[in-house]
C-alpha cells in the first residue's frame, strides 16, 4: 500500500510504500476510494494537537470498499462501501461511554491521529465505528461529510432551533451546514476574513442570505453563532452579534487563545459552549435526516501524492468547499 506519512511535525508528508495491513478481530480493511482533507489534519501536521507521535498517516474523512474482515461478526460485508470518521474507537467503560457521551471517552482512538488514517490506498478501521454507505453514494462527494458534515450537524444541534444563524469561517463545514440550515428554513449569515469577497460570494451561492467581514454586525441579531475558524478572537465578536439568551458554539478541535472581553458581552444569559468530537449517533441521525439529501459538497480533487498541495491550499484559504484526495 501507499501512504502519505507525517514523519516529522511541521514538515511535508512523505510517500511511503509498505505491506497492506491485515485487520484484527473486530476490524475491517478498506480500499480507500476518497479521503477528505480537514483542518484537523493541519492541526495534526503542525503539531497543534497534544501528543502527536510520528510517524502518523493523517486523514479521517474516508470512504472505501471493504476488502477484508478481521472476524465474521463485524456487521459489514466484503465489497460493501463504508465511511470512516474521526472517532475511531472508545473504551466503552468510562463514565462518559456509560452515559452515552462516547465523544468524551477517557481513552478514545482517533483516525489519522492515534490510528493510521486515510491519506493512503488502504486503511484498517474498527468495524463498529464505520458508517455503512450505499453503492449509490459518490465517494468524493461523501468523504467531506464524514467530518465537515457531521461536526456541522452536531454544532447545529448545540446551537438550538433559532431561525437566525451565524457562521464564522466559511470553509468545508460551513458550506455544507449552510445547505442543511437553509433546508430547515433558517437564515444563514456568513462571516469571513475582512475583505474576502470571494468567500463571501461563495457563501451567498450556497444559500446564505448575507455575507460580510467577521468584524461586522449582521443586519439583525443572531439566535446563535457557530465558529469554525480556529481563531479565538472571533468569540467576542460572535457574542456581540447574538441576541440576549443567544448561544455561541465553538466547533473546532483547536482554537487560538480567546482574548479577554467585557462581561457585558456574556451577560443577559448568552452562552458559550464547545463541540468535542462526534458520536456514532451523530452519523446515524445525519444520514437519516431529510435535510442531508439535498446537500452537495463543493470539492477540489487531488491525487493522493498531492496531499501536501491540498494541505497548503487549505492552510492558505485557497479552497472553496472541501479538498478530497483520490488514490
N, C-alpha and C positions, 0 to 999 in steps of 0.2 A: 504494500500500500504506500501511497504518497501522502505526506502530511506537511503542513506549514507550521513550523515549531518555533516557539519563543525559547531561545537558548540563553539569552541574557536580557534582563529587564532594560527597557528603553532602546533596545536595538531591533533592527528589522527581523522579521520572521525568516527562517531558513527552511528550504525544501529538503525533506529527508525521506528516503526510502527505507522501509522496514517490512518485516513479515506481517501479513494480515493477522490480527489477534483473533483468538478463539473466545467465544463468550463462555462465561462461567455459569453456574446454576442461577436461574432466575434472570439471566441476561440474554440479550439478543445482539447479533451482529447485523448492522445495516450498511448497505452500499449507499453512500451519500449521493443524492441527486442534486441538492442545493443546500446552501447554508448562508443565512443572512449574516450581515456584519453589523453588530450592535455597538453602541457607545460603551457598554460594559467591556467589550473586547479591548477597546482602547485603554480602559482603566486597568485591565489585566496587563497589557503590554507595557504600559507606562509605570507599572508598579504602584498605582494609586489605591489598590485594594490590599488589605493586610495579607501577609503570609502567601505571597505568590512564590512558588518554588519551581523555577525552571528545571528541566525542560517541560513546557506546557504547550499543548495544542489548543488554541482558543476555538471559540465558536459554539453557540448554544441555540441557534435558530435553525435546526436541522430538519430536513425532510429526506427520507431514504426508503429503500426497499429491504425488507428482512431477508437476509441471506443464510443465517444460521441461528439455531436455537440452542441455548445452553442447557435447557431442560424442557420436558414435554408440557409443563403446566404454565407457560409464560402468558397465555391468553392471546398471543399473536401467532400468525401463520406464516410459513415460508412464502415469499412473494408478495406479502402484504405491504402496503405503504404506511409509514408511521412517522410521527414527528418526535423530536427530542428537544426538551426545553432546558431552561437554566437550572431548575431544581432537579438534580439527578438522583437524589436518594435522601432518605431520612432514617433516623434510628427507630422510630415507631414506639419508643419507650419513655421519652422525656415528657414532662408535664405539658409541653406545647403540642406535641404529637397527640397525646391522650385527650387534649382539649379541642382537637380539630383545628389546630393552628400550626400545621406542619411547615408553613413558610418560616416559622420562627424556631424550628428544631434546633436543639443544642448541639447536635452532631450531624449536620447536613453534608451532602455532597452536591457540588455544583458542576455542571457540564462546562467544559472549556476553562475551568479554573482549578478545581481539585480532582476532576476526572478529565480524561482526554476528550477534546471537543471535535467539532465538525469541520474545521478547516483541514479536511482530509478526504481521501476517497472512501474510507470506511470508519465506522465508529461502533464501539461496544457500549450499550446502554442497559440500565436496569429496566426490565420489561414493564413493571408496574408504573414506571414514570414516563413511559412512551405514550403518545397520543395517537390512537388509531385513526387513520385517514382513509379517504375513499380513493379508488383508482382514478376518479374524475378530478381530484384535486391537483391543480398545476403546481409542481414543486417550487418553481421560482416565485410564483405569486403567494404561495402558502408559507414559505420559510419565514418571512418577516413577522407573520402572525404569531410565531412561536414565542416571541418575547415582546417585540414592539406592540403587537396587537394585544397580547394578554396583559402586559403591565398597564397599558392604557385602559383596558377593561376593568382591572382591579382598582386603578386610581379613580375611574369614573364612579364605581360603586362607593368608594370612600367619599367622593365629592358630594354625594346626595342627589336629589331629584330636581334641583332648581333649574329653571329654563335658561339662565344666562351663565355661560361657562367660558372662562378664560383659559387659554393655553399659552404658556411661556416656553418658547423654544419650539420651532416648527420643523421637526425632523421626522424620522420614521414613525415614532409612536404617535405624534400629534396628527400627522396627515391621515393615519388610519382611524384614530379616535374621532377626528372631526366628522368623518363619514358616518360613524356609529351614532354620535351625538345628534347630528342633523337628522338621521333616520328616526331618532326618538322625539323629534320635534323641538330640539333645543336650538338656541342661538349660540354660535361659537365666535369668540373674539380672540384673534391670534396676535401674539406679541413676539417680535423678533429683535435682533440686534438693531441698533439705531441705523437708519438709512438703508436697511436691507430690503430694497424694493422688490427684488426678485423672489425672495421667500415670502414676502407679503402677498405678491401676486399669486404665488403658488398656493398659499393658504386660501385665498379667495376662490381659486379654481377648484379647491377641494370641498367648498361649501361654507367656509367661514363668512359671516355677514360683515365683518370688519377686520382690518389688519393694520397694525401700527407698531411703533417703537415700544420697547419694553418700559421706557420711562414715561410713556404717555398714559393718560387716563382714558378708559373706554368711554363711549358715548352714554353708557348707563352703568350703574353699579352692578358688579357681578355677584351671582349667588355663590359661586365657587370658582376657584382657580387651581389649575394643575401646573406644576413646574416640572418640565422635562429637562431643561438645560441645567448642567451641573454647576450653577453659579449661585452661591449663597446670597449675593447682593440683590437677587430677584425677590427674595422673601419679603422684605419691607415694601417693595413696590407692589407685590401681589396683595399683601394685607391692606394696603392703601386703596386698592381697586375693588375689594369685595365689600358688600353691604354689611350692616350690623347683623350679627349672627351668621355671617358667611364663613366659609372654610377654605383654607389653602392647603393643598396636598402636594408634598414633595415626592415626585415619582421616580427619582433616580437612586441608584445604589451608592453613588458617590456624589458629594457636593462640596464646593469650597466653603470656607467658614462663613457663617451668617453674621453680618455686621450687627452691632448694637442698633436698636431703633427705639423710638419713643413708645412708651406703654400705651399711648392713645391709639396706636395702630392695631393693637391686640384687644384693647378694651371693647366694650359693647358686645361681648360674647362671640367675638371672632375666634376661630380655631385654627391651629397649625398642626398638621399631622403628617406622617410619612407612610409610604408603602414599602414593605420589605419583601422582596422575592415574590413567589407565586405559589399557589397550591394546585393540585390536580383538579380540584373542583372549579378553579377559575377557567381551566381549559375546557372542562365539560360544559360549563354554563355559556362560555363564549361561543363555542362552535354550535351550540344548540339554539342560540339566540337568533331570532329572525333578522335583527339588525346586521348580523355578521354576513348574511347572504349578499348584501349589496356592497360590501367592502371590496375595493380594488387597490392593491398595493402598487404604487408607482416605484418601479425597480430599475436599477442600473446593474447589469450583469457583468461580472469579471470572471476570467478563468481562475481556477484555484491558485495557480502560480503567481497571479497578480494580487494576492491578498494584501501585500504591503501598499500597493497603489490604492486599493479600496479603503484601507485604514487611513491613508494620508488624505484622501478626498473627504472622508468623514470628519477627520480632525480639522480640516481647513474650511468646512462648511460648503463644499462644492457640490453636495448631493441634494437632489430634490426628491425626497422619499427615502427609499432604502437601497443599500448596496447588497448584492447577493453573489456569492461565489458559486461557480458551477464546475465541478470536476470534469 
